[in-house]
């Protein structure tokens, strides 16, 4: 099994764990919560999906803009890029789907009703650290994203939007990481490499 397959299996296990724990503790899957907006079904799911899709696309476009304009984003991109080595389109799809299911069921669906919006976002961010100089940039970014995903869940009462947003963000950004190299092209050096 490819490396991405092990990650996808771990995320699927996380989703199963969160679902079973929610069933044992609450008697239902963690797909709904009391909403800030008084929306009837299926409007709650549709609003959630619309907000999630908009946020997911905004983050994906914002990622590309930040990588082009800011050194911190370019450095983070460089540090995350090796994780996509050998990743196929099928791998990107399954990682996007399983990471969305696992993390949203656990953080927003299961933990947010108990810990609250801010604490689940902070925990989400802290657990997204990576080795390297960009560890706190990545953790801060994940905290902010976790807060917005949690807000969509709280606003609409439906986990559909956070699930869609998370899958979009991960799918589009993994594709971008895999295909976009931020390293400048290296010249030949000496007389052959100089232009004048």
NORNOR-V244991 format. One record per pair of residues at least 24 apart in sequence whose C-alpha atoms are under 10 Angstrom apart, sorted by the first residue. I is the first residue (numbers start at 1). GAP is how many residues later the second one is. Records with the same first field share a line. If there is no record, write none. Layout:
BEGIN
I = GAP ; GAP
END
This chain:
BEGIN
2 = 84 ; 85 ; 86 ; 89
3 = 80 ; 81 ; 82 ; 83 ; 84 ; 88
4 = 79 ; 80 ; 81 ; 82 ; 83 ; 84 ; 86 ; 87 ; 88 ; 90 ; 91
5 = 82 ; 85 ; 86 ; 87 ; 89 ; 90
6 = 89
7 = 84 ; 87 ; 88 ; 91 ; 92
8 = 83 ; 84 ; 85 ; 86 ; 87 ; 88 ; 89 ; 90 ; 91 ; 94
9 = 85 ; 86 ; 89 ; 90 ; 93
10 = 85 ; 88 ; 89 ; 92
11 = 83 ; 84 ; 85 ; 86 ; 87 ; 88 ; 89 ; 90 ; 91 ; 92
12 = 82 ; 83 ; 85 ; 86 ; 87 ; 88 ; 89 ; 90 ; 91
13 = 85 ; 88 ; 89
14 = 84 ; 85 ; 87 ; 88 ; 89 ; 90 ; 91 ; 92
15 = 83 ; 84 ; 85 ; 86 ; 87 ; 88 ; 89 ; 90 ; 91
16 = 85 ; 86 ; 89 ; 90
17 = 85 ; 88 ; 89
18 = 83 ; 84 ; 85 ; 86 ; 87 ; 88 ; 89 ; 91 ; 92 ; 93
19 = 82 ; 83 ; 86 ; 87 ; 90 ; 91
21 = 85 ; 89
22 = 83 ; 84 ; 87 ; 88 ; 89
25 = 85
26 = 84
29 = 76 ; 80 ; 81
30 = 74 ; 75 ; 76 ; 77 ; 78 ; 79 ; 80 ; 81 ; 82 ; 83 ; 128 ; 129
31 = 73 ; 74 ; 77 ; 78 ; 79 ; 122 ; 126 ; 127 ; 128 ; 129 ; 132
32 = 76 ; 77 ; 78 ; 81 ; 121 ; 122 ; 124 ; 125 ; 126 ; 127 ; 128
33 = 75 ; 76 ; 77 ; 79 ; 80 ; 120 ; 121 ; 122 ; 123 ; 124 ; 125 ; 126
34 = 79 ; 119 ; 120 ; 121 ; 122 ; 123 ; 124
35 = 116 ; 117 ; 118 ; 119 ; 120 ; 121 ; 122 ; 123
36 = 115 ; 116 ; 117 ; 118 ; 119 ; 120 ; 121
37 = 117 ; 118 ; 119 ; 120
38 = 117 ; 118 ; 119
39 = 116 ; 117 ; 118
40 = 116
41 = 116 ; 117
42 = 116
43 = 113 ; 115
44 = 109 ; 111 ; 112 ; 113 ; 114 ; 115 ; 116 ; 117
45 = 108 ; 111 ; 112 ; 113 ; 114 ; 115 ; 116
46 = 110 ; 112 ; 114 ; 115
47 = 105 ; 108 ; 109 ; 110 ; 111 ; 113 ; 114
48 = 101 ; 104 ; 105 ; 106 ; 107 ; 108 ; 109 ; 110 ; 111 ; 112 ; 113 ; 114 ; 115 ; 116 ; 117
49 = 103 ; 107 ; 109 ; 110 ; 111 ; 112 ; 113 ; 114 ; 115 ; 116
50 = 110 ; 111 ; 114 ; 115
51 = 98 ; 101 ; 102 ; 104 ; 105 ; 109 ; 110 ; 111 ; 113 ; 114
52 = 96 ; 97 ; 100 ; 101 ; 107 ; 108 ; 109 ; 110 ; 111 ; 112 ; 113 ; 114 ; 115 ; 116 ; 117
53 = 107 ; 108 ; 109 ; 110 ; 111 ; 112 ; 113 ; 114 ; 115 ; 116
54 = 107 ; 110 ; 111 ; 114
55 = 90 ; 93 ; 94 ; 97 ; 106 ; 107 ; 109 ; 110 ; 111 ; 113 ; 114
56 = 89 ; 93 ; 105 ; 106 ; 107 ; 108 ; 109 ; 110 ; 111 ; 112 ; 113 ; 114 ; 115 ; 116
57 = 108 ; 111 ; 112 ; 115
58 = 107 ; 111
59 = 86 ; 106 ; 107 ; 109 ; 110 ; 111 ; 113 ; 114
60 = 105 ; 108 ; 109 ; 110 ; 111 ; 112 ; 113 ; 114 ; 116
61 = 108 ; 111 ; 112
63 = 106 ; 109 ; 110 ; 113
64 = 109 ; 112 ; 113 ; 116
67 = 113 ; 115
68 = 114
72 = 61 ; 62 ; 65 ; 66
73 = 61 ; 64 ; 65
74 = 60 ; 107 ; 108 ; 109
75 = 57 ; 58 ; 59 ; 62 ; 107 ; 108
76 = 54 ; 56 ; 57 ; 58 ; 59 ; 60 ; 61 ; 62
77 = 57 ; 61 ; 96 ; 99 ; 100 ; 101 ; 103 ; 104 ; 105
78 = 56 ; 99 ; 102 ; 103 ; 104 ; 105
79 = 51 ; 52 ; 53 ; 54 ; 55 ; 56
80 = 50 ; 51 ; 52 ; 54 ; 58 ; 94 ; 97 ; 98
81 = 93 ; 95 ; 96 ; 97 ; 98 ; 99 ; 100 ; 101
82 = 95 ; 96
83 = 91 ; 94 ; 95
84 = 90 ; 91 ; 92 ; 93 ; 94 ; 95
85 = 92 ; 93
86 = 92
87 = 87 ; 88 ; 91
88 = 87 ; 90
89 = 82 ; 85 ; 86 ; 89
91 = 80 ; 83
92 = 75 ; 78 ; 79 ; 80 ; 81 ; 82 ; 83 ; 86
93 = 74 ; 75 ; 77 ; 78 ; 79 ; 81 ; 82
94 = 73 ; 77
95 = 72 ; 75 ; 76 ; 79
96 = 67 ; 68 ; 70 ; 71 ; 72 ; 73 ; 74 ; 75 ; 76 ; 77 ; 78
97 = 66 ; 67 ; 69 ; 70 ; 71 ; 73 ; 74
98 = 65 ; 68 ; 69
99 = 64 ; 67 ; 68 ; 71 ; 72
100 = 62 ; 63 ; 64 ; 65 ; 66 ; 67 ; 68 ; 69 ; 70 ; 71
101 = 58 ; 61 ; 62 ; 63 ; 65 ; 66
102 = 61
103 = 43 ; 59 ; 60 ; 63
104 = 42 ; 45 ; 46 ; 49 ; 55 ; 56 ; 58 ; 59 ; 60 ; 62 ; 63
105 = 54 ; 57 ; 58
107 = 39 ; 42 ; 43
108 = 38 ; 39 ; 41 ; 42 ; 43 ; 44 ; 45 ; 46 ; 51 ; 54 ; 55
109 = 41 ; 44 ; 45 ; 48 ; 49 ; 50 ; 53
112 = 38 ; 41 ; 42
113 = 37 ; 41
116 = 34 ; 38
117 = 29 ; 30 ; 31 ; 32 ; 33 ; 34 ; 36 ; 37
118 = 25 ; 26 ; 28 ; 29 ; 30 ; 32 ; 33
119 = 24 ; 27 ; 28
120 = 26 ; 27 ; 30
121 = 24 ; 25 ; 26 ; 27 ; 28 ; 29 ; 30
122 = 24 ; 25
145 = 24
END
